[in-house]
Amino acid sequence: MKILRILTIGLALFSLTAGYAAGKKKTDAKKTVLRMVDPDATPETKALYANLWEIQKKGVMFGHHDYPSYGVGWRGDADRSDVKDIVGDHPAVYSLDMAGIDDRKIEFIKAAHKRGGLSMLVWHQTNPLTEGPGKKYPVGTAWDNTKVVDQILTEGSEMNIKYKKRLDDVAEAFSKMVDENGKLIPVIFRPLHEHTQTWNWWGSKATTEQEFIDFWRFIITYLRDVKGVHNVIYAISPQMDAVYPDPKARLQFRWPGDEWVDLLGMDCYHGRNTRAFVSNMKAISELSAELGKPVGVTETGLENNHKPDYWTVDLLPAMKGNPCSMVVAWRNEKPSHAYGPYPSDSTAEDFQVFYDDPYTLFEKDLPDMYTMPKGVVIKKW
């Protein structure tokens, strides 16, 4: 474990983070006040949220999508991940898809939680208007941007009724995420990721600004107020691949309101454009302070043809000095479709250096993420 090094980094960063002038976060000599989308969130969910804020003072958690299910050259091995094969430790964040959620995935969530890690769900949900048997890519999938959100928002319509049934299934999945003592496991949920893009049916081509905002609020209201889901941290995650004239405005594209977002994320497929990553990291870190919300790089990585020093040269320097809770690599399936490291990858040696750096946090480095840290309280809006 890298506890001593983490403490050193924490002291070094204290002067940076202590000076935050957060818009919705207020500090006094004793307490930091944060606010969540769900005022009735479970105590453990509130604790996780507070720790997401606090962890930014210590370093950045590394995460990986689908890491316990499969990797390069293996599938279904117990207690394995490509990351663990290199460094002997699992990622701190387990990213997975709500689409196709089943008991197997829920068991992985339970296992990560038991070890002290955390889980984050993205949702590649099919287009409810065009989905059906025999439909092929992209028709009927998340990538089918046929307009439908306006129909979902029409109370009592066929799509409205159908979509509520879909949310019923989502609520049931969240209710099954319980620990060995029967307590609900807190998770981060990204229901409408990359809404800045045109590929999805909830995105910029298939919805107006108001339709997207209303849809975001509709999902949360139904899960939280109708279905009684209280173990979820809601994350919004625009795609940020380039250098933008106003990156803060891009990060708040179609913003549904401060009281409707817990965590501000960004999906960064910037390739080797490190200038873009540095610019966007600076912007999201500044917004974290202004909004009083934890932030994270919710997806990133090079798909193939990896740069041998990618982790320590492209990613790590941009993270340091820009407080951010996590950086999550997309999945590893095969060498031509692997965003994270694996033992035979050209970046494996560099990833070990990345792991050894006291600023990077893996599963064994985490504090108790489900106990409220001292000096933080969660209040209602």
HURA-V294055 format. One record per residue. N is the residue number from 1. RES is the residue in three letters. SS is DSSP state (2 for helix, 1 for strand, 0 for the rest). PSI is psi in whole degrees, 0 to 359 (999 if undefined). D_FIRST is the distance of its C-alpha to the first C-alpha in whole Angstrom. Layout:
N	RES	SS	PSI	D_FIRST
N	RES	SS	PSI	D_FIRST
//
This chain:
1	MET	0	157	0
2	LYS	0	38	4
3	ILE	2	313	6
4	LEU	2	318	8
5	ARG	2	324	9
6	ILE	2	317	9
7	LEU	2	321	12
8	THR	2	314	14
9	ILE	2	319	14
10	GLY	2	318	15
11	LEU	2	322	18
12	ALA	2	328	19
13	LEU	2	355	20
14	PHE	2	317	21
15	SER	2	331	25
16	LEU	2	309	25
17	THR	2	331	24
18	ALA	2	337	26
19	GLY	0	7	29
20	TYR	0	133	29
21	ALA	0	66	32
22	ALA	0	139	32
23	GLY	0	308	35
24	LYS	0	0	34
25	LYS	0	127	31
26	LYS	1	140	33
27	THR	1	150	31
28	ASP	0	195	32
29	ALA	0	341	31
30	LYS	0	323	29
31	LYS	0	145	29
32	THR	1	128	28
33	VAL	1	121	30
34	LEU	1	159	29
35	ARG	1	144	32
36	MET	0	159	31
37	VAL	0	320	34
38	ASP	0	104	34
39	PRO	0	342	35
40	ASP	0	20	34
41	ALA	0	148	31
42	THR	0	156	29
43	PRO	2	322	27
44	GLU	2	325	24
45	THR	2	318	25
46	LYS	2	321	26
47	ALA	2	316	22
48	LEU	2	318	21
49	TYR	2	315	23
50	ALA	2	321	22
51	ASN	2	331	19
52	LEU	2	322	19
53	TRP	2	313	21
54	GLU	2	326	19
55	ILE	2	335	16
56	GLN	0	339	18
57	LYS	0	341	18
58	LYS	0	325	14
59	GLY	0	207	14
60	VAL	1	131	15
61	MET	1	139	14
62	PHE	1	135	15
63	GLY	1	166	17
64	HIS	1	137	19
65	HIS	1	132	23
66	ASP	0	24	24
67	TYR	0	328	21
68	PRO	0	350	21
69	SER	0	319	25
70	TYR	1	168	25
71	GLY	1	197	24
72	VAL	0	110	26
73	GLY	0	8	28
74	TRP	1	161	27
75	ARG	1	130	28
76	GLY	0	12	27
77	ASP	0	140	24
78	ALA	0	137	22
79	ASP	0	45	19
80	ARG	0	151	19
81	SER	0	155	18
82	ASP	2	323	19
83	VAL	2	315	15
84	LYS	2	325	14
85	ASP	2	334	16
86	ILE	2	311	15
87	VAL	2	355	11
88	GLY	0	18	11
89	ASP	0	143	10
90	HIS	0	159	12
91	PRO	0	156	13
92	ALA	0	330	13
93	VAL	1	126	17
94	TYR	1	111	19
95	SER	1	136	22
96	LEU	1	173	25
97	ASP	1	134	29
98	MET	0	329	31
99	ALA	0	128	34
100	GLY	0	20	35
101	ILE	0	134	32
102	ASP	0	181	33
103	ASP	2	327	31
104	ARG	2	312	29
105	LYS	2	320	27
106	ILE	2	325	27
107	GLU	2	324	25
108	PHE	2	321	23
109	ILE	2	315	22
110	LYS	2	318	22
111	ALA	2	316	20
112	ALA	2	318	17
113	HIS	2	317	18
114	LYS	2	325	17
115	ARG	2	349	14
116	GLY	0	1	13
117	GLY	0	185	14
118	LEU	1	160	18
119	SER	1	145	21
120	MET	1	128	23
121	LEU	1	128	27
122	VAL	1	168	29
123	TRP	0	99	33
124	HIS	0	71	35
125	GLN	0	140	38
126	THR	0	155	41
127	ASN	0	116	44
128	PRO	0	342	46
129	LEU	0	324	49
130	THR	0	356	49
131	GLU	0	158	47
132	GLY	0	167	49
133	PRO	0	136	49
134	GLY	0	356	50
135	LYS	0	137	48
136	LYS	0	157	47
137	TYR	0	132	44
138	PRO	0	2	45
139	VAL	0	127	47
140	GLY	0	352	46
141	THR	0	186	42
142	ALA	0	334	40
143	TRP	0	359	41
144	ASP	0	106	45
145	ASN	0	30	46
146	THR	0	132	49
147	LYS	0	130	49
148	VAL	0	342	49
149	VAL	2	323	47
150	ASP	2	325	50
151	GLN	2	322	52
152	ILE	2	324	48
153	LEU	0	353	49
154	THR	0	105	53
155	GLU	0	129	53
156	GLY	0	355	54
157	SER	0	166	54
158	GLU	2	315	54
159	MET	2	325	50
160	ASN	2	314	49
161	ILE	2	317	50
162	LYS	2	319	48
163	TYR	2	325	45
164	LYS	2	324	45
165	LYS	2	324	45
166	ARG	2	317	42
167	LEU	2	330	40
168	ASP	2	318	41
169	ASP	2	322	39
170	VAL	2	315	36
171	ALA	2	320	36
172	GLU	2	320	36
173	ALA	2	316	33
174	PHE	2	325	31
175	SER	2	338	33
176	LYS	0	350	31
177	MET	0	86	28
178	VAL	1	152	27
179	ASP	0	185	24
180	GLU	0	347	25
181	ASN	0	5	27
182	GLY	0	5	29
183	LYS	0	143	28
184	LEU	1	137	28
185	ILE	0	124	24
186	PRO	0	141	24
187	VAL	1	157	24
188	ILE	1	137	25
189	PHE	1	127	28
190	ARG	1	86	30
191	PRO	0	329	34
192	LEU	0	63	35
193	HIS	0	156	33
194	GLU	0	41	35
195	HIS	0	350	38
196	THR	0	342	39
197	GLN	0	170	39
198	THR	0	352	43
199	TRP	0	336	42
200	ASN	0	160	41
201	TRP	0	355	43
202	TRP	0	5	42
203	GLY	0	195	42
204	SER	0	341	44
205	LYS	0	331	46
206	ALA	0	359	47
207	THR	0	151	47
208	THR	0	170	48
209	GLU	2	315	46
210	GLN	2	324	47
211	GLU	2	317	47
212	PHE	2	312	43
213	ILE	2	314	43
214	ASP	2	324	45
215	PHE	2	316	43
216	TRP	2	311	39
217	ARG	2	325	41
218	PHE	2	313	43
219	ILE	2	311	39
220	ILE	2	314	38
221	THR	2	318	41
222	TYR	2	313	41
223	LEU	2	313	38
224	ARG	2	310	37
225	ASP	2	327	41
226	VAL	2	313	43
227	LYS	0	351	40
228	GLY	0	34	38
229	VAL	0	122	35
230	HIS	0	21	32
231	ASN	0	34	29
232	VAL	1	136	29
233	ILE	1	122	27
234	TYR	1	123	30
235	ALA	1	133	29
236	ILE	1	144	31
237	SER	1	85	31
238	PRO	1	158	33
239	GLN	1	132	33
240	MET	0	89	33
241	ASP	0	345	33
242	ALA	0	180	35
243	VAL	0	125	36
244	TYR	0	146	38
245	PRO	0	323	41
246	ASP	0	83	39
247	PRO	2	331	36
248	LYS	2	320	35
249	ALA	2	321	39
250	ARG	2	320	37
251	LEU	2	333	34
252	GLN	0	26	37
253	PHE	0	123	39
254	ARG	0	44	41
255	TRP	0	125	39
256	PRO	0	357	40
257	GLY	0	143	39
258	ASP	2	323	36
259	GLU	2	358	37
260	TRP	2	5	36
261	VAL	0	130	33
262	ASP	0	304	29
263	LEU	1	131	27
264	LEU	1	115	28
265	GLY	1	178	27
266	MET	1	140	28
267	ASP	1	118	29
268	CYS	1	98	29
269	TYR	0	68	30
270	HIS	0	0	31
271	GLY	0	232	31
272	ARG	0	17	31
273	ASN	0	77	32
274	THR	2	333	30
275	ARG	2	320	32
276	ALA	2	317	32
277	PHE	2	318	29
278	VAL	2	315	28
279	SER	2	316	31
280	ASN	2	327	30
281	MET	2	317	27
282	LYS	2	317	29
283	ALA	2	316	31
284	ILE	2	327	29
285	SER	2	319	26
286	GLU	2	321	30
287	LEU	2	326	31
288	SER	2	315	28
289	ALA	2	318	29
290	GLU	2	322	33
291	LEU	2	342	32
292	GLY	0	40	29
293	LYS	0	143	28
294	PRO	0	154	24
295	VAL	1	165	24
296	GLY	1	152	23
297	VAL	1	101	23
298	THR	1	344	24
299	GLU	1	141	25
300	THR	1	181	25
301	GLY	0	161	25
302	LEU	0	133	28
303	GLU	0	319	29
304	ASN	0	187	30
305	ASN	0	52	31
306	HIS	0	144	28
307	LYS	0	122	27
308	PRO	0	330	25
309	ASP	0	28	23
310	TYR	2	315	23
311	TRP	2	319	20
312	THR	2	342	19
313	VAL	2	317	23
314	ASP	2	319	24
315	LEU	2	304	22
316	LEU	2	314	19
317	PRO	2	326	22
318	ALA	2	333	24
319	MET	2	322	21
320	LYS	0	132	20
321	GLY	0	354	22
322	ASN	0	85	23
323	PRO	0	129	21
324	CYS	0	136	21
325	SER	0	328	19
326	MET	1	156	18
327	VAL	1	121	19
328	VAL	1	120	20
329	ALA	1	144	22
330	TRP	0	183	25
331	ARG	0	162	25
332	ASN	1	118	25
333	GLU	1	316	28
334	LYS	1	166	30
335	PRO	0	327	30
336	SER	0	355	32
337	HIS	1	68	31
338	ALA	1	116	27
339	TYR	0	338	25
340	GLY	0	180	21
341	PRO	0	160	20
342	TYR	0	161	21
343	PRO	0	321	21
344	SER	0	5	24
345	ASP	0	150	24
346	SER	0	343	25
347	THR	0	1	22
348	ALA	2	315	20
349	GLU	2	318	19
350	ASP	2	326	19
351	PHE	2	327	16
352	GLN	2	320	14
353	VAL	2	319	14
354	PHE	2	316	14
355	TYR	2	319	11
356	ASP	2	341	10
357	ASP	0	132	11
358	PRO	0	345	10
359	TYR	0	337	12
360	THR	1	135	11
361	LEU	1	127	9
362	PHE	0	183	9
363	GLU	2	316	9
364	LYS	2	345	6
365	ASP	2	349	6
366	LEU	0	144	9
367	PRO	0	183	11
368	ASP	0	102	14
369	MET	0	353	16
370	TYR	0	14	19
371	THR	0	133	20
372	MET	0	125	22
373	PRO	0	153	20
374	LYS	0	143	22
375	GLY	0	7	25
376	VAL	1	137	25
377	VAL	1	151	28
378	ILE	1	126	30
379	LYS	1	164	33
380	LYS	0	158	36
381	TRP	0	999	38
//
